[in-house]
Amino acid sequence: MANLLFLVSQYEILEKIAQYLSTLDLFHLASTCSELYTNIRQNESIFEHLKCLALCDGNGLKARQEFRSLYGLCEGLDFARGKWGRAVYDEELEVRVWNLKCDAVNALPCLRCRVNVCEECRYVPRVRDTPPWRSRRRPHLDPALQSHTIICYCTVCDEKVERNLPPYLSDTCDCDQYTRWICLPCKLKEELPNQEYFRTRTKGSYEWDGDPNEGMWLDDNQDERAFWCPCGERAPKDGNIRCAWCMRKHKHRDTWFQEDASKIPFFDDDPCYPKIVLDPQTADQIMYPNLGYTGAIAP
């Protein structure tokens, strides 16, 4: 009778096994002994194929339910919400009750690590930004007119970044945080370098007395902020402004306000999501809006 090691060494059987495991399970299975490592992970193309067959591991949904990682409370000062303001994932149950179980089978590869992740586990805000606030849908249209998700390079580094970009359908950034298919670990890895860049390679005009006519300056709420390249060189005034998520160039900043910064199709085009109603006297949100669905209710 064939043993387990022999069975797993058969590629057709290994493909079938991968359909019932998550990528993390495959990784752990390959770590149990050298023979399994050889069959599963030694050949990178084989492992990439097995990842495409694997299930979602459900960790993103668990983190959201337990308010861990990026789903924790917002620390620090945010001009759009204030200190310890309500987080975008802390949605009201009256608005929508999301699925409580991971949809492990219907998963798509994360855009960064290529690990399969389902709709419930991918990182995406679960509640609409309250009108009339601008939304955080696009990386360059920040509600507080800050530049947290923008990166600028010197001429030499910018040319290197452009050469190393993977192929895209658009030469300029079209990122939308509501449609980006990214897992929670990759989103966390993306956010930490962005925060470090903003902290160490940008300075507000109140922190630096440099010439505003030299180098790149961008809006920073009611002020302006100077940008440096990650290498330490000053970013040129007429240089490219890049998205810190995809590294593609943004359109010229004169065109940014041509976009509707408050429109969020993910919510606004969903007939089952209630439209937020504002009190005409106070402009405050009216609580407990009517649910969007008005059709028949099955018995």
Buried (B, 14 or more C-beta within 10 A) or exposed (E): EEEEEEEBBEEEEBEEBBEEBBBBBBBEBBEEEEBBEEBBBEEEEBBEBBBBBBBBBBBBBBBBEEEEBBBEEBEEEBBBBEEEBEBBBEBEEEBBEEEEEBBBEEBBBBBBBBBBBBBBBBBBBBBBBBBEBBBBBBBBBBBBBBBBBBBBBBBEBBEEBBEEEEEEEEEBBBBBBBEBBBBBBBBBEBBEEBEEBBEEBBBEBEEEEEEEEEBBBBBBBEEBBBBBBBEEBBBBEEBBBBBBBBBBBBBEEEEBEEBBBBBBEBBBEEEEBBEBEEEEEEEEEEEEBEEBEEEEEEE
